[in-house]
Amino acid sequence: MSDSPLLDRRHLDLLLNEMLDIEALLALPRYAGQDRETLNQTIEAAHQLALDQYLPHNRKSDLQEPQMVNGKVELIPEIAAAVAAFNDAGFIGMYADTDDGGLQMPFLATSICDAIFAAANPGTVAYPLLARAAANLLKAHANADQQARYMRPIIEGRFFGTMCLSEPQAGSSLGDIKTLAEPIGDGRYKIRGAKMWISAGDHELGENIVHLVLAKIVGAPPGVKGISLFIVPRFRLDDEGRPAERNDVVLAGLNHKMGQRGSVNTFLKFGENDDCTGELVGEPHQGLAYMFHMMNEERIGVGMGAVMQGYVGYRYSLQYARERQQGRHADQRDPSAAPVAIIEHADIRRMLLAQRAAVEGSFALGLYAAWLVDRTEHAGPSEGRDEEAELLDLLTPVIKAWCSDHCLRANELAIQILGGYGYTREYPVEQCYRDNRINPIHEGSNGIQALDLLGRKAGQANGRGLRALLTRIEQCCATASEFDDLRAHAEALKRYAAALGRTSATLLQAMAAGQIRSTLANAHHYLQAVGDLCIGWMWLWQALALKRSPRQQEPGFVAGKLGTLRYFFQVELPRIEHALALLASADDSALSMPVDGF
Ligand SMILES: Cc1cc2nc3c(=O)[nH]c(=O)nc-3n(C[C@H](O)[C@H](O)[C@H](O)COP(=O)(O)OP(=O)(O)OC[C@H]3O[C@@H](n4cnc5c(N)ncnc54)[C@H](O)[C@@H]3O)c2cc1C
């Protein structure tokens, strides 16, 4: 797998074996009976399936996007085959409890397999991943009867799922949704409204689609406090739980996307003929909180999806840079001398390093978050679970936004390395870029993630998550200081962490004093600073892990890791000082710009 276009196994092994304490994870009671070998075999199986059934039609599904024919969605046949293979191999139920028909494997292992599929074909794997996220939400918040009728068939690979939040007039601001739910007396509700941008909203891949719909019960309070969550199946179920007559959910149109074209994106109308029924999940008016269960998981998934497109682009541009001969060294004056491979040029190496620093650093951060999910959901409270839950909450918007911003930028650099060829459809890097471009937008745009981080997460639980982050970074710096070759980096990171702590305190105080709009005006810079700090931490941590790794004997691997660490610390990390200065001075150059001035 080390020469795979999807993932370098050596990199993954370093994270799994030397960085994250996988043995401690497998020692949790939920994973009794599982070992590293099972994990490895599952990852290998995912990799093989991704190579055999996902990668080969990645291009075709980009060129032949879904069509709406007589009110139905038509997909290329390879998608159905690949999704069925995923489900048949058990990947759909990988994280689900064995009692629910799943494999009960760690979330960490699930995230790795998902990442491999997302590297091979992000459009196709979106169908089962959305279904799985819907099943996880039902597991957390639906009643036993609903779980039996809707969640179980998803885990069996028979039903699919969607998340229906957005409406034409309400995307970022979900408090403004207009979809209504009216009780009809038997515990069911009539649903009426329109949902925009619904991924996998209609298709013929399974027996049914379980739409998880946000709506307001008639008379509910305004804003997000009035939102409830409903199960709205495409086909209503009969008494035996089998799909029976069609529910009044109509496919009103398809959205024609820039990338990830294999995953159909739909405009759905609910209750056009006054015959759309749904079931309430949990309590009324708690819908957004429930949906966040799905969205938080999806946000880590979106971040990881962005990482993997960045990763694939990096690997491709690296190979290209080694092969493409062009130009000579600046001090080489003989025009008849043979041209050099472009990887010889420092500017190409700069762009390779920038890609690598972002994608491998982000991959480590994403896996760390997945590890935290396992810990927070399955470790006991005495094992630091509450603190880790706060840390995970804090890191979620960072993973979603920093990783999707910087791994998209990585794709841009991959295109640049290929020069004119990179700009053509004959080479894959432009598709990586287009497929990746959605990630800063959906699941809450990156601007919204920044508001979430500074406006909510940084001060949440009295700043416990932020303190946990800074403490862990300091501990890593203390250990790294013991090594001569890491000491200077450790000291720099420690300094930046302390500065972020001070700036955060100032910003939280300002918001507590009512300066909310002016403080949040710079939320983007705050998220970038926290993200830079986290990625610096991940690089330092990897360097420490290398000290314990058998890979220490591979000079090329070690030089690659340490060289990228050095690049990130020298060239990229210092920008944190500028971001913190903008934040500390409450820079108002954007906020004060008059709208008429544009
Ligand atoms: C391919 C694709 C797939 C999607 N899949 C789904 C899905 O399956 N289910 C679903 O429910 N939705 C889905 N979405 C919708 C997606 O989540 C929304 O597009 C996203 O939340 C942004 O909403 P919007 O498009 O209405 O943009 P708007 O909310 O209009 O935002 C436009 C811009 O304004 C900024 N902005 C908005 N409000 C603020 C604010 N208060 N402060 C600062 N900046 C602000 C945003 O950051 C953004 O840059 C999908 C979208 C796409 C494109």
The ligand as a Gaussian input file, in Angstrom:
#p B3LYP/6-31G(d) Opt

LIG

0 1
 C      -23.076000      19.880000      -3.131000
 C      -23.873000      20.253000      -1.931000
 C      -24.371000      19.268000      -1.108000
 C      -25.163000      19.606000      -0.020000
 N      -25.778000      18.611000       0.709000
 C      -26.700000      18.964000       1.637000
 C      -27.505000      17.956000       2.276000
 O      -27.363000      16.761000       2.012000
 N      -28.444000      18.363000       3.166000
 C      -28.641000      19.675000       3.476000
 O      -29.498000      19.969000       4.288000
 N      -27.899000      20.642000       2.890000
 C      -26.945000      20.319000       1.979000
 N      -26.200000      21.285000       1.363000
 C      -26.433000      22.683000       1.724000
 C      -25.255000      23.326000       2.411000
 O      -25.134000      22.862000       3.714000
 C      -25.448000      24.840000       2.298000
 O      -25.157000      25.188000       0.948000
 C      -24.586000      25.612000       3.251000
 O      -25.006000      25.405000       4.570000
 C      -24.626000      27.121000       2.958000
 O      -25.945000      27.576000       2.803000
 P      -26.367000      28.434000       1.522000
 O      -25.888000      27.717000       0.320000
 O      -27.784000      28.762000       1.624000
 O      -25.474000      29.739000       1.654000
 P      -25.807000      31.003000       2.577000
 O      -26.273000      30.565000       3.909000
 O      -26.645000      31.951000       1.809000
 O      -24.347000      31.609000       2.755000
 C      -23.697000      32.344000       1.712000
 C      -22.386000      32.896000       2.263000
 O      -22.674000      33.776000       3.362000
 C      -21.938000      33.391000       4.516000
 N      -22.755000      33.629000       5.692000
 C      -24.036000      33.281000       5.889000
 N      -24.437000      33.646000       7.102000
 C      -23.399000      34.245000       7.700000
 C      -23.163000      34.818000       8.986000
 N      -24.133000      34.854000       9.913000
 N      -21.958000      35.340000       9.244000
 C      -20.973000      35.298000       8.335000
 N      -21.121000      34.755000       7.109000
 C      -22.319000      34.235000       6.802000
 C      -21.632000      31.912000       4.324000
 O      -20.454000      31.535000       5.037000
 C      -21.459000      31.814000       2.828000
 O      -20.126000      32.100000       2.485000
 C      -25.384000      20.966000       0.286000
 C      -24.836000      21.960000      -0.517000
 C      -24.111000      21.625000      -1.627000
 C      -23.599000      22.719000      -2.511000

